[in-house]
Amino acid sequence: MLPDDRELWACALQVERQHGDDAPRFVAERIGDLAVAGDEKGIATWKAIAHRLDRLNRTGDAKASSGDERKRS
C-alpha cells in the first residue's frame, strides 16, 4: 500500500528542499536502486513521489515565467 497523498507530497517537498535542481536525478537513482533490489512497493512509492515532484517543478516553472519565482536551495 502506498503512503497517503499528503505523505507523498511531503516527501516530494523534502526531496526538492534537500536536492534542489538535482532532485529528479536523486529520485531516478533511488528508483533504479529499488528496481535492482526487486522492491516493487518501493518503486511504486518513489514513482508517486516523482510524479508530485514533476508537478511541483511545472508549477514553479509557470510561476517563474510569470515573475513569481520560488526560492530554491
CHARMM internal coordinates of N, CA and C (Angstrom, degrees):
IC EDIT
DIST 1 N 1 CA 1.4554
DIST 1 CA 1 C 1.5315
ANGL 1 N 1 CA 1 C 108.89
DIST 1 C 2 N 1.3077
ANGL 1 CA 1 C 2 N 116.01
DIHE 1 N 1 CA 1 C 2 N 133.89
DIST 2 N 2 CA 1.4607
ANGL 1 C 2 N 2 CA 121.77
DIHE 1 CA 1 C 2 N 2 CA 178.13
DIST 2 CA 2 C 1.5285
ANGL 2 N 2 CA 2 C 111.17
DIHE 1 C 2 N 2 CA 2 C -74.29
DIST 2 C 3 N 1.3330
ANGL 2 CA 2 C 3 N 116.22
DIHE 2 N 2 CA 2 C 3 N 151.60
DIST 3 N 3 CA 1.4715
ANGL 2 C 3 N 3 CA 118.50
DIHE 2 CA 2 C 3 N 3 CA 171.06
DIST 3 CA 3 C 1.5351
ANGL 3 N 3 CA 3 C 109.44
DIHE 2 C 3 N 3 CA 3 C -59.06
DIST 3 C 4 N 1.3261
ANGL 3 CA 3 C 4 N 116.29
DIHE 3 N 3 CA 3 C 4 N 159.55
DIST 4 N 4 CA 1.4624
ANGL 3 C 4 N 4 CA 118.35
DIHE 3 CA 3 C 4 N 4 CA -179.35
DIST 4 CA 4 C 1.5356
ANGL 4 N 4 CA 4 C 110.47
DIHE 3 C 4 N 4 CA 4 C -70.91
DIST 4 C 5 N 1.3021
ANGL 4 CA 4 C 5 N 115.03
DIHE 4 N 4 CA 4 C 5 N 167.42
DIST 5 N 5 CA 1.4650
ANGL 4 C 5 N 5 CA 122.05
DIHE 4 CA 4 C 5 N 5 CA -173.66
DIST 5 CA 5 C 1.5258
ANGL 5 N 5 CA 5 C 112.59
DIHE 4 C 5 N 5 CA 5 C -56.06
DIST 5 C 6 N 1.3196
ANGL 5 CA 5 C 6 N 116.60
DIHE 5 N 5 CA 5 C 6 N -42.67
DIST 6 N 6 CA 1.4789
ANGL 5 C 6 N 6 CA 119.89
DIHE 5 CA 5 C 6 N 6 CA -179.55
DIST 6 CA 6 C 1.5266
ANGL 6 N 6 CA 6 C 111.23
DIHE 5 C 6 N 6 CA 6 C -63.11
DIST 6 C 7 N 1.3191
ANGL 6 CA 6 C 7 N 116.76
DIHE 6 N 6 CA 6 C 7 N -40.11
DIST 7 N 7 CA 1.4663
ANGL 6 C 7 N 7 CA 120.04
DIHE 6 CA 6 C 7 N 7 CA 178.92
DIST 7 CA 7 C 1.5315
ANGL 7 N 7 CA 7 C 111.12
DIHE 6 C 7 N 7 CA 7 C -65.76
DIST 7 C 8 N 1.3265
ANGL 7 CA 7 C 8 N 116.27
DIHE 7 N 7 CA 7 C 8 N -39.14
DIST 8 N 8 CA 1.4661
ANGL 7 C 8 N 8 CA 120.12
DIHE 7 CA 7 C 8 N 8 CA 178.92
DIST 8 CA 8 C 1.5322
ANGL 8 N 8 CA 8 C 110.68
DIHE 7 C 8 N 8 CA 8 C -65.18
DIST 8 C 9 N 1.3382
ANGL 8 CA 8 C 9 N 117.01
DIHE 8 N 8 CA 8 C 9 N -42.13
DIST 9 N 9 CA 1.4634
ANGL 8 C 9 N 9 CA 120.09
DIHE 8 CA 8 C 9 N 9 CA 176.85
DIST 9 CA 9 C 1.5285
ANGL 9 N 9 CA 9 C 110.60
DIHE 8 C 9 N 9 CA 9 C -63.90
DIST 9 C 10 N 1.3256
ANGL 9 CA 9 C 10 N 117.03
DIHE 9 N 9 CA 9 C 10 N -40.77
DIST 10 N 10 CA 1.4605
ANGL 9 C 10 N 10 CA 120.28
DIHE 9 CA 9 C 10 N 10 CA 178.57
DIST 10 CA 10 C 1.5329
ANGL 10 N 10 CA 10 C 110.47
DIHE 9 C 10 N 10 CA 10 C -62.04
DIST 10 C 11 N 1.3091
ANGL 10 CA 10 C 11 N 116.96
DIHE 10 N 10 CA 10 C 11 N -41.22
DIST 11 N 11 CA 1.4686
ANGL 10 C 11 N 11 CA 120.72
DIHE 10 CA 10 C 11 N 11 CA 177.45
DIST 11 CA 11 C 1.5248
ANGL 11 N 11 CA 11 C 110.95
DIHE 10 C 11 N 11 CA 11 C -63.20
DIST 11 C 12 N 1.3282
ANGL 11 CA 11 C 12 N 116.91
DIHE 11 N 11 CA 11 C 12 N -45.02
DIST 12 N 12 CA 1.4722
ANGL 11 C 12 N 12 CA 120.51
DIHE 11 CA 11 C 12 N 12 CA 179.62
DIST 12 CA 12 C 1.5261
ANGL 12 N 12 CA 12 C 110.61
DIHE 11 C 12 N 12 CA 12 C -60.83
DIST 12 C 13 N 1.3094
ANGL 12 CA 12 C 13 N 116.87
DIHE 12 N 12 CA 12 C 13 N -43.14
DIST 13 N 13 CA 1.4714
ANGL 12 C 13 N 13 CA 120.09
DIHE 12 CA 12 C 13 N 13 CA 178.90
DIST 13 CA 13 C 1.5254
ANGL 13 N 13 CA 13 C 111.41
DIHE 12 C 13 N 13 CA 13 C -64.20
DIST 13 C 14 N 1.3238
ANGL 13 CA 13 C 14 N 116.68
DIHE 13 N 13 CA 13 C 14 N -41.05
DIST 14 N 14 CA 1.4537
ANGL 13 C 14 N 14 CA 120.16
DIHE 13 CA 13 C 14 N 14 CA -179.92
DIST 14 CA 14 C 1.5304
ANGL 14 N 14 CA 14 C 111.13
DIHE 13 C 14 N 14 CA 14 C -66.12
DIST 14 C 15 N 1.3156
ANGL 14 CA 14 C 15 N 116.75
DIHE 14 N 14 CA 14 C 15 N -42.49
DIST 15 N 15 CA 1.4714
ANGL 14 C 15 N 15 CA 120.25
DIHE 14 CA 14 C 15 N 15 CA 177.70
DIST 15 CA 15 C 1.5266
ANGL 15 N 15 CA 15 C 109.63
DIHE 14 C 15 N 15 CA 15 C -61.38
DIST 15 C 16 N 1.3202
ANGL 15 CA 15 C 16 N 116.85
DIHE 15 N 15 CA 15 C 16 N -42.06
DIST 16 N 16 CA 1.4622
ANGL 15 C 16 N 16 CA 120.56
DIHE 15 CA 15 C 16 N 16 CA 178.77
DIST 16 CA 16 C 1.5298
ANGL 16 N 16 CA 16 C 110.81
DIHE 15 C 16 N 16 CA 16 C -62.32
DIST 16 C 17 N 1.3221
ANGL 16 CA 16 C 17 N 117.08
DIHE 16 N 16 CA 16 C 17 N -43.40
DIST 17 N 17 CA 1.4650
ANGL 16 C 17 N 17 CA 120.88
DIHE 16 CA 16 C 17 N 17 CA 179.47
DIST 17 CA 17 C 1.5284
ANGL 17 N 17 CA 17 C 111.77
DIHE 16 C 17 N 17 CA 17 C -64.29
DIST 17 C 18 N 1.3234
ANGL 17 CA 17 C 18 N 116.20
DIHE 17 N 17 CA 17 C 18 N -43.16
DIST 18 N 18 CA 1.4625
ANGL 17 C 18 N 18 CA 120.11
DIHE 17 CA 17 C 18 N 18 CA -176.17
DIST 18 CA 18 C 1.5244
ANGL 18 N 18 CA 18 C 113.15
DIHE 17 C 18 N 18 CA 18 C -75.31
DIST 18 C 19 N 1.3284
ANGL 18 CA 18 C 19 N 117.09
DIHE 18 N 18 CA 18 C 19 N -34.99
DIST 19 N 19 CA 1.4623
ANGL 18 C 19 N 19 CA 120.15
DIHE 18 CA 18 C 19 N 19 CA -170.52
DIST 19 CA 19 C 1.5223
ANGL 19 N 19 CA 19 C 114.04
DIHE 18 C 19 N 19 CA 19 C -113.49
DIST 19 C 20 N 1.3252
ANGL 19 CA 19 C 20 N 118.07
DIHE 19 N 19 CA 19 C 20 N -10.40
DIST 20 N 20 CA 1.4575
ANGL 19 C 20 N 20 CA 121.64
DIHE 19 CA 19 C 20 N 20 CA 177.51
DIST 20 CA 20 C 1.5174
ANGL 20 N 20 CA 20 C 112.55
DIHE 19 C 20 N 20 CA 20 C 52.04
DIST 20 C 21 N 1.3336
ANGL 20 CA 20 C 21 N 116.35
DIHE 20 N 20 CA 20 C 21 N -128.23
DIST 21 N 21 CA 1.4641
ANGL 20 C 21 N 21 CA 121.04
DIHE 20 CA 20 C 21 N 21 CA -177.37
DIST 21 CA 21 C 1.5272
ANGL 21 N 21 CA 21 C 112.79
DIHE 20 C 21 N 21 CA 21 C -65.84
DIST 21 C 22 N 1.3289
ANGL 21 CA 21 C 22 N 117.32
DIHE 21 N 21 CA 21 C 22 N -18.42
DIST 22 N 22 CA 1.4670
ANGL 21 C 22 N 22 CA 121.18
DIHE 21 CA 21 C 22 N 22 CA 178.75
DIST 22 CA 22 C 1.5255
ANGL 22 N 22 CA 22 C 112.82
DIHE 21 C 22 N 22 CA 22 C -87.81
DIST 22 C 23 N 1.3248
ANGL 22 CA 22 C 23 N 117.81
DIHE 22 N 22 CA 22 C 23 N 2.05
DIST 23 N 23 CA 1.4654
ANGL 22 C 23 N 23 CA 121.32
DIHE 22 CA 22 C 23 N 23 CA -177.17
DIST 23 CA 23 C 1.5320
ANGL 23 N 23 CA 23 C 112.84
DIHE 22 C 23 N 23 CA 23 C -57.04
DIST 23 C 24 N 1.3412
ANGL 23 CA 23 C 24 N 119.56
DIHE 23 N 23 CA 23 C 24 N -46.51
DIST 24 N 24 CA 1.4744
ANGL 23 C 24 N 24 CA 117.94
DIHE 23 CA 23 C 24 N 24 CA 179.45
DIST 24 CA 24 C 1.5327
ANGL 24 N 24 CA 24 C 112.57
DIHE 23 C 24 N 24 CA 24 C -59.88
DIST 24 C 25 N 1.3242
ANGL 24 CA 24 C 25 N 117.11
DIHE 24 N 24 CA 24 C 25 N -38.73
DIST 25 N 25 CA 1.4639
ANGL 24 C 25 N 25 CA 120.21
DIHE 24 CA 24 C 25 N 25 CA 178.42
DIST 25 CA 25 C 1.5255
ANGL 25 N 25 CA 25 C 110.80
DIHE 24 C 25 N 25 CA 25 C -65.82
DIST 25 C 26 N 1.3284
ANGL 25 CA 25 C 26 N 116.08
DIHE 25 N 25 CA 25 C 26 N -42.42
DIST 26 N 26 CA 1.4677
ANGL 25 C 26 N 26 CA 120.48
DIHE 25 CA 25 C 26 N 26 CA 178.34
DIST 26 CA 26 C 1.5303
ANGL 26 N 26 CA 26 C 110.27
DIHE 25 C 26 N 26 CA 26 C -58.50
DIST 26 C 27 N 1.3332
ANGL 26 CA 26 C 27 N 116.94
DIHE 26 N 26 CA 26 C 27 N -46.62
DIST 27 N 27 CA 1.4618
ANGL 26 C 27 N 27 CA 121.00
DIHE 26 CA 26 C 27 N 27 CA -178.23
DIST 27 CA 27 C 1.5321
ANGL 27 N 27 CA 27 C 110.07
DIHE 26 C 27 N 27 CA 27 C -65.08
DIST 27 C 28 N 1.3319
ANGL 27 CA 27 C 28 N 117.21
DIHE 27 N 27 CA 27 C 28 N -42.34
DIST 28 N 28 CA 1.4659
ANGL 27 C 28 N 28 CA 120.60
DIHE 27 CA 27 C 28 N 28 CA 179.03
DIST 28 CA 28 C 1.5313
ANGL 28 N 28 CA 28 C 110.96
DIHE 27 C 28 N 28 CA 28 C -61.36
DIST 28 C 29 N 1.3344
ANGL 28 CA 28 C 29 N 116.62
DIHE 28 N 28 CA 28 C 29 N -41.91
DIST 29 N 29 CA 1.4658
ANGL 28 C 29 N 29 CA 119.97
DIHE 28 CA 28 C 29 N 29 CA 178.21
DIST 29 CA 29 C 1.5235
ANGL 29 N 29 CA 29 C 111.09
DIHE 28 C 29 N 29 CA 29 C -64.86
DIST 29 C 30 N 1.3098
ANGL 29 CA 29 C 30 N 115.61
DIHE 29 N 29 CA 29 C 30 N -39.51
DIST 30 N 30 CA 1.4748
ANGL 29 C 30 N 30 CA 119.92
DIHE 29 CA 29 C 30 N 30 CA 178.97
DIST 30 CA 30 C 1.5227
ANGL 30 N 30 CA 30 C 110.04
DIHE 29 C 30 N 30 CA 30 C -62.99
DIST 30 C 31 N 1.3273
ANGL 30 CA 30 C 31 N 117.23
DIHE 30 N 30 CA 30 C 31 N -45.47
DIST 31 N 31 CA 1.4646
ANGL 30 C 31 N 31 CA 121.05
DIHE 30 CA 30 C 31 N 31 CA 178.88
DIST 31 CA 31 C 1.5269
ANGL 31 N 31 CA 31 C 109.74
DIHE 30 C 31 N 31 CA 31 C -61.58
DIST 31 C 32 N 1.3342
ANGL 31 CA 31 C 32 N 116.47
DIHE 31 N 31 CA 31 C 32 N -41.81
DIST 32 N 32 CA 1.4620
ANGL 31 C 32 N 32 CA 119.98
DIHE 31 CA 31 C 32 N 32 CA 178.41
DIST 32 CA 32 C 1.5191
ANGL 32 N 32 CA 32 C 112.26
DIHE 31 C 32 N 32 CA 32 C -61.12
DIST 32 C 33 N 1.3284
ANGL 32 CA 32 C 33 N 116.72
DIHE 32 N 32 CA 32 C 33 N -44.56
DIST 33 N 33 CA 1.4654
ANGL 32 C 33 N 33 CA 120.69
DIHE 32 CA 32 C 33 N 33 CA 178.14
DIST 33 CA 33 C 1.5266
ANGL 33 N 33 CA 33 C 111.18
DIHE 32 C 33 N 33 CA 33 C -60.60
DIST 33 C 34 N 1.3246
ANGL 33 CA 33 C 34 N 116.30
DIHE 33 N 33 CA 33 C 34 N -41.87
DIST 34 N 34 CA 1.4651
ANGL 33 C 34 N 34 CA 120.32
DIHE 33 CA 33 C 34 N 34 CA 179.96
DIST 34 CA 34 C 1.5230
ANGL 34 N 34 CA 34 C 111.33
DIHE 33 C 34 N 34 CA 34 C -68.29
DIST 34 C 35 N 1.3373
ANGL 34 CA 34 C 35 N 116.88
DIHE 34 N 34 CA 34 C 35 N -34.49
DIST 35 N 35 CA 1.4653
ANGL 34 C 35 N 35 CA 120.55
DIHE 34 CA 34 C 35 N 35 CA 177.32
DIST 35 CA 35 C 1.5279
ANGL 35 N 35 CA 35 C 110.48
DIHE 34 C 35 N 35 CA 35 C -64.58
DIST 35 C 36 N 1.3303
ANGL 35 CA 35 C 36 N 116.12
DIHE 35 N 35 CA 35 C 36 N -43.22
DIST 36 N 36 CA 1.4674
ANGL 35 C 36 N 36 CA 120.32
DIHE 35 CA 35 C 36 N 36 CA 177.73
DIST 36 CA 36 C 1.5264
ANGL 36 N 36 CA 36 C 110.12
DIHE 35 C 36 N 36 CA 36 C -60.80
DIST 36 C 37 N 1.3256
ANGL 36 CA 36 C 37 N 115.91
DIHE 36 N 36 CA 36 C 37 N -37.98
DIST 37 N 37 CA 1.4624
ANGL 36 C 37 N 37 CA 121.21
DIHE 36 CA 36 C 37 N 37 CA -179.60
DIST 37 CA 37 C 1.5334
ANGL 37 N 37 CA 37 C 112.72
DIHE 36 C 37 N 37 CA 37 C -78.07
DIST 37 C 38 N 1.3338
ANGL 37 CA 37 C 38 N 117.04
DIHE 37 N 37 CA 37 C 38 N -11.34
DIST 38 N 38 CA 1.4615
ANGL 37 C 38 N 38 CA 120.59
DIHE 37 CA 37 C 38 N 38 CA -179.11
DIST 38 CA 38 C 1.5149
ANGL 38 N 38 CA 38 C 114.10
DIHE 37 C 38 N 38 CA 38 C 75.03
DIST 38 C 39 N 1.3225
ANGL 38 CA 38 C 39 N 117.39
DIHE 38 N 38 CA 38 C 39 N 24.91
DIST 39 N 39 CA 1.4660
ANGL 38 C 39 N 39 CA 122.57
DIHE 38 CA 38 C 39 N 39 CA -177.80
DIST 39 CA 39 C 1.5303
ANGL 39 N 39 CA 39 C 109.98
DIHE 38 C 39 N 39 CA 39 C -91.06
DIST 39 C 40 N 1.3092
ANGL 39 CA 39 C 40 N 116.04
DIHE 39 N 39 CA 39 C 40 N 87.44
DIST 40 N 40 CA 1.4673
ANGL 39 C 40 N 40 CA 121.34
DIHE 39 CA 39 C 40 N 40 CA -176.90
DIST 40 CA 40 C 1.5313
ANGL 40 N 40 CA 40 C 112.57
DIHE 39 C 40 N 40 CA 40 C -63.46
DIST 40 C 41 N 1.3172
ANGL 40 CA 40 C 41 N 117.86
DIHE 40 N 40 CA 40 C 41 N -39.55
DIST 41 N 41 CA 1.4701
ANGL 40 C 41 N 41 CA 120.61
DIHE 40 CA 40 C 41 N 41 CA 179.02
DIST 41 CA 41 C 1.5251
ANGL 41 N 41 CA 41 C 110.63
DIHE 40 C 41 N 41 CA 41 C -65.87
DIST 41 C 42 N 1.3262
ANGL 41 CA 41 C 42 N 116.20
DIHE 41 N 41 CA 41 C 42 N -41.42
DIST 42 N 42 CA 1.4597
ANGL 41 C 42 N 42 CA 119.94
DIHE 41 CA 41 C 42 N 42 CA 177.31
DIST 42 CA 42 C 1.5193
ANGL 42 N 42 CA 42 C 111.77
DIHE 41 C 42 N 42 CA 42 C -63.38
DIST 42 C 43 N 1.3306
ANGL 42 CA 42 C 43 N 115.92
DIHE 42 N 42 CA 42 C 43 N -41.49
DIST 43 N 43 CA 1.4691
ANGL 42 C 43 N 43 CA 120.44
DIHE 42 CA 42 C 43 N 43 CA 177.79
DIST 43 CA 43 C 1.5271
ANGL 43 N 43 CA 43 C 109.84
DIHE 42 C 43 N 43 CA 43 C -60.15
DIST 43 C 44 N 1.3263
ANGL 43 CA 43 C 44 N 116.78
DIHE 43 N 43 CA 43 C 44 N -47.16
DIST 44 N 44 CA 1.4662
ANGL 43 C 44 N 44 CA 120.45
DIHE 43 CA 43 C 44 N 44 CA -179.50
DIST 44 CA 44 C 1.5276
ANGL 44 N 44 CA 44 C 111.30
DIHE 43 C 44 N 44 CA 44 C -61.27
DIST 44 C 45 N 1.3250
ANGL 44 CA 44 C 45 N 116.34
DIHE 44 N 44 CA 44 C 45 N -40.83
DIST 45 N 45 CA 1.4716
ANGL 44 C 45 N 45 CA 120.16
DIHE 44 CA 44 C 45 N 45 CA 179.53
DIST 45 CA 45 C 1.5192
ANGL 45 N 45 CA 45 C 110.38
DIHE 44 C 45 N 45 CA 45 C -63.31
DIST 45 C 46 N 1.3451
ANGL 45 CA 45 C 46 N 117.31
DIHE 45 N 45 CA 45 C 46 N -47.96
DIST 46 N 46 CA 1.4594
ANGL 45 C 46 N 46 CA 120.02
DIHE 45 CA 45 C 46 N 46 CA -177.28
DIST 46 CA 46 C 1.5201
ANGL 46 N 46 CA 46 C 112.41
DIHE 45 C 46 N 46 CA 46 C -70.83
DIST 46 C 47 N 1.3351
ANGL 46 CA 46 C 47 N 117.53
DIHE 46 N 46 CA 46 C 47 N -28.67
DIST 47 N 47 CA 1.4642
ANGL 46 C 47 N 47 CA 118.99
DIHE 46 CA 46 C 47 N 47 CA 173.70
DIST 47 CA 47 C 1.5288
ANGL 47 N 47 CA 47 C 110.02
DIHE 46 C 47 N 47 CA 47 C -66.83
DIST 47 C 48 N 1.3317
ANGL 47 CA 47 C 48 N 116.60
DIHE 47 N 47 CA 47 C 48 N -37.64
DIST 48 N 48 CA 1.4672
ANGL 47 C 48 N 48 CA 120.30
DIHE 47 CA 47 C 48 N 48 CA 177.20
DIST 48 CA 48 C 1.5306
ANGL 48 N 48 CA 48 C 110.48
DIHE 47 C 48 N 48 CA 48 C -66.02
DIST 48 C 49 N 1.3251
ANGL 48 CA 48 C 49 N 116.65
DIHE 48 N 48 CA 48 C 49 N -38.90
DIST 49 N 49 CA 1.4638
ANGL 48 C 49 N 49 CA 120.27
DIHE 48 CA 48 C 49 N 49 CA 176.21
DIST 49 CA 49 C 1.5280
ANGL 49 N 49 CA 49 C 109.53
DIHE 48 C 49 N 49 CA 49 C -65.15
DIST 49 C 50 N 1.3330
ANGL 49 CA 49 C 50 N 117.13
DIHE 49 N 49 CA 49 C 50 N -42.83
DIST 50 N 50 CA 1.4707
ANGL 49 C 50 N 50 CA 121.62
DIHE 49 CA 49 C 50 N 50 CA 178.95
DIST 50 CA 50 C 1.5222
ANGL 50 N 50 CA 50 C 110.90
DIHE 49 C 50 N 50 CA 50 C -58.97
DIST 50 C 51 N 1.3212
ANGL 50 CA 50 C 51 N 116.88
DIHE 50 N 50 CA 50 C 51 N -40.75
DIST 51 N 51 CA 1.4701
ANGL 50 C 51 N 51 CA 121.02
DIHE 50 CA 50 C 51 N 51 CA 178.82
DIST 51 CA 51 C 1.5285
ANGL 51 N 51 CA 51 C 110.18
DIHE 50 C 51 N 51 CA 51 C -61.15
DIST 51 C 52 N 1.3082
ANGL 51 CA 51 C 52 N 116.74
DIHE 51 N 51 CA 51 C 52 N -44.44
DIST 52 N 52 CA 1.4688
ANGL 51 C 52 N 52 CA 120.24
DIHE 51 CA 51 C 52 N 52 CA 179.89
DIST 52 CA 52 C 1.5269
ANGL 52 N 52 CA 52 C 111.58
DIHE 51 C 52 N 52 CA 52 C -69.19
DIST 52 C 53 N 1.3213
ANGL 52 CA 52 C 53 N 116.96
DIHE 52 N 52 CA 52 C 53 N -37.60
DIST 53 N 53 CA 1.4565
ANGL 52 C 53 N 53 CA 120.52
DIHE 52 CA 52 C 53 N 53 CA 176.21
DIST 53 CA 53 C 1.5281
ANGL 53 N 53 CA 53 C 110.39
DIHE 52 C 53 N 53 CA 53 C -61.96
DIST 53 C 54 N 1.3306
ANGL 53 CA 53 C 54 N 116.46
DIHE 53 N 53 CA 53 C 54 N -40.97
DIST 54 N 54 CA 1.4623
ANGL 53 C 54 N 54 CA 120.61
DIHE 53 CA 53 C 54 N 54 CA 176.57
DIST 54 CA 54 C 1.5277
ANGL 54 N 54 CA 54 C 110.64
DIHE 53 C 54 N 54 CA 54 C -61.57
DIST 54 C 55 N 1.3223
ANGL 54 CA 54 C 55 N 117.09
DIHE 54 N 54 CA 54 C 55 N -42.07
DIST 55 N 55 CA 1.4676
ANGL 54 C 55 N 55 CA 120.11
DIHE 54 CA 54 C 55 N 55 CA 177.97
DIST 55 CA 55 C 1.5222
ANGL 55 N 55 CA 55 C 111.20
DIHE 54 C 55 N 55 CA 55 C -64.08
DIST 55 C 56 N 1.3294
ANGL 55 CA 55 C 56 N 116.74
DIHE 55 N 55 CA 55 C 56 N -39.23
DIST 56 N 56 CA 1.4704
ANGL 55 C 56 N 56 CA 119.94
DIHE 55 CA 55 C 56 N 56 CA 176.39
DIST 56 CA 56 C 1.5253
ANGL 56 N 56 CA 56 C 110.68
DIHE 55 C 56 N 56 CA 56 C -61.37
DIST 56 C 57 N 1.3088
ANGL 56 CA 56 C 57 N 116.03
DIHE 56 N 56 CA 56 C 57 N -45.01
DIST 57 N 57 CA 1.4609
ANGL 56 C 57 N 57 CA 120.44
DIHE 56 CA 56 C 57 N 57 CA -178.93
DIST 57 CA 57 C 1.5246
ANGL 57 N 57 CA 57 C 111.64
DIHE 56 C 57 N 57 CA 57 C -65.25
DIST 57 C 58 N 1.3122
ANGL 57 CA 57 C 58 N 117.37
DIHE 57 N 57 CA 57 C 58 N -38.92
DIST 58 N 58 CA 1.4706
ANGL 57 C 58 N 58 CA 119.87
DIHE 57 CA 57 C 58 N 58 CA 177.81
DIST 58 CA 58 C 1.5222
ANGL 58 N 58 CA 58 C 110.51
DIHE 57 C 58 N 58 CA 58 C -65.85
DIST 58 C 59 N 1.3227
ANGL 58 CA 58 C 59 N 117.22
DIHE 58 N 58 CA 58 C 59 N -41.40
DIST 59 N 59 CA 1.4596
ANGL 58 C 59 N 59 CA 121.21
DIHE 58 CA 58 C 59 N 59 CA 177.83
DIST 59 CA 59 C 1.5190
ANGL 59 N 59 CA 59 C 109.77
DIHE 58 C 59 N 59 CA 59 C -64.12
DIST 59 C 60 N 1.3290
ANGL 59 CA 59 C 60 N 116.96
DIHE 59 N 59 CA 59 C 60 N -42.65
DIST 60 N 60 CA 1.4590
ANGL 59 C 60 N 60 CA 121.61
DIHE 59 CA 59 C 60 N 60 CA 178.19
DIST 60 CA 60 C 1.5062
ANGL 60 N 60 CA 60 C 111.84
DIHE 59 C 60 N 60 CA 60 C -63.93
DIST 60 C 61 N 1.3359
ANGL 60 CA 60 C 61 N 117.94
DIHE 60 N 60 CA 60 C 61 N -39.54
DIST 61 N 61 CA 1.4607
ANGL 60 C 61 N 61 CA 121.33
DIHE 60 CA 60 C 61 N 61 CA 177.96
DIST 61 CA 61 C 1.5188
ANGL 61 N 61 CA 61 C 111.27
DIHE 60 C 61 N 61 CA 61 C -64.38
DIST 61 C 62 N 1.3238
ANGL 61 CA 61 C 62 N 115.90
DIHE 61 N 61 CA 61 C 62 N -39.85
DIST 62 N 62 CA 1.4637
ANGL 61 C 62 N 62 CA 119.75
DIHE 61 CA 61 C 62 N 62 CA 179.39
DIST 62 CA 62 C 1.5295
ANGL 62 N 62 CA 62 C 110.15
DIHE 61 C 62 N 62 CA 62 C -66.18
DIST 62 C 63 N 1.3350
ANGL 62 CA 62 C 63 N 116.31
DIHE 62 N 62 CA 62 C 63 N -40.57
DIST 63 N 63 CA 1.4655
ANGL 62 C 63 N 63 CA 119.58
DIHE 62 CA 62 C 63 N 63 CA 179.06
DIST 63 CA 63 C 1.5271
ANGL 63 N 63 CA 63 C 110.53
DIHE 62 C 63 N 63 CA 63 C -67.88
DIST 63 C 64 N 1.3323
ANGL 63 CA 63 C 64 N 116.66
DIHE 63 N 63 CA 63 C 64 N -39.96
DIST 64 N 64 CA 1.4675
ANGL 63 C 64 N 64 CA 120.40
DIHE 63 CA 63 C 64 N 64 CA -179.79
DIST 64 CA 64 C 1.5256
ANGL 64 N 64 CA 64 C 110.49
DIHE 63 C 64 N 64 CA 64 C -63.45
DIST 64 C 65 N 1.3200
ANGL 64 CA 64 C 65 N 116.94
DIHE 64 N 64 CA 64 C 65 N -39.20
DIST 65 N 65 CA 1.4534
ANGL 64 C 65 N 65 CA 118.81
DIHE 64 CA 64 C 65 N 65 CA -178.72
DIST 65 CA 65 C 1.5244
ANGL 65 N 65 CA 65 C 111.68
DIHE 64 C 65 N 65 CA 65 C -72.87
DIST 65 C 66 N 1.3368
ANGL 65 CA 65 C 66 N 116.53
DIHE 65 N 65 CA 65 C 66 N -18.40
DIST 66 N 66 CA 1.4612
ANGL 65 C 66 N 66 CA 119.31
DIHE 65 CA 65 C 66 N 66 CA 177.14
DIST 66 CA 66 C 1.5268
ANGL 66 N 66 CA 66 C 111.46
DIHE 65 C 66 N 66 CA 66 C -95.19
DIST 66 C 67 N 1.3562
ANGL 66 CA 66 C 67 N 116.29
DIHE 66 N 66 CA 66 C 67 N 3.08
DIST 67 N 67 CA 1.4555
ANGL 66 C 67 N 67 CA 120.13
DIHE 66 CA 66 C 67 N 67 CA 177.86
DIST 67 CA 67 C 1.5085
ANGL 67 N 67 CA 67 C 114.78
DIHE 66 C 67 N 67 CA 67 C 93.41
DIST 67 C 68 N 1.3338
ANGL 67 CA 67 C 68 N 118.87
DIHE 67 N 67 CA 67 C 68 N 2.40
DIST 68 N 68 CA 1.4539
ANGL 67 C 68 N 68 CA 122.86
DIHE 67 CA 67 C 68 N 68 CA -179.37
DIST 68 CA 68 C 1.5232
ANGL 68 N 68 CA 68 C 108.79
DIHE 67 C 68 N 68 CA 68 C -109.24
DIST 68 C 69 N 1.3294
ANGL 68 CA 68 C 69 N 117.40
DIHE 68 N 68 CA 68 C 69 N 73.03
DIST 69 N 69 CA 1.4523
ANGL 68 C 69 N 69 CA 121.33
DIHE 68 CA 68 C 69 N 69 CA -176.21
DIST 69 CA 69 C 1.5104
ANGL 69 N 69 CA 69 C 111.23
DIHE 68 C 69 N 69 CA 69 C -75.38
DIST 69 C 70 N 1.3458
ANGL 69 CA 69 C 70 N 114.88
DIHE 69 N 69 CA 69 C 70 N 141.98
DIST 70 N 70 CA 1.4611
ANGL 69 C 70 N 70 CA 120.85
DIHE 69 CA 69 C 70 N 70 CA 173.85
DIST 70 CA 70 C 1.5158
ANGL 70 N 70 CA 70 C 107.53
DIHE 69 C 70 N 70 CA 70 C -89.95
DIST 70 C 71 N 1.3035
ANGL 70 CA 70 C 71 N 115.78
DIHE 70 N 70 CA 70 C 71 N 147.03
DIST 71 N 71 CA 1.4631
ANGL 70 C 71 N 71 CA 120.38
DIHE 70 CA 70 C 71 N 71 CA 177.14
DIST 71 CA 71 C 1.5238
ANGL 71 N 71 CA 71 C 108.57
DIHE 70 C 71 N 71 CA 71 C -73.79
DIST 71 C 72 N 1.3262
ANGL 71 CA 71 C 72 N 116.32
DIHE 71 N 71 CA 71 C 72 N 130.11
DIST 72 N 72 CA 1.4532
ANGL 71 C 72 N 72 CA 122.23
DIHE 71 CA 71 C 72 N 72 CA 175.76
DIST 72 CA 72 C 1.4981
ANGL 72 N 72 CA 72 C 109.04
DIHE 71 C 72 N 72 CA 72 C -116.50
DIST 72 C 73 N 1.3384
ANGL 72 CA 72 C 73 N 115.95
DIHE 72 N 72 CA 72 C 73 N 134.24
DIST 73 N 73 CA 1.4589
ANGL 72 C 73 N 73 CA 119.26
DIHE 72 CA 72 C 73 N 73 CA 178.62
DIST 73 CA 73 C 1.5033
ANGL 73 N 73 CA 73 C 110.57
DIHE 72 C 73 N 73 CA 73 C -122.37
END
COOR INIT
IC SEED 1 N 1 CA 1 C
IC BUILD
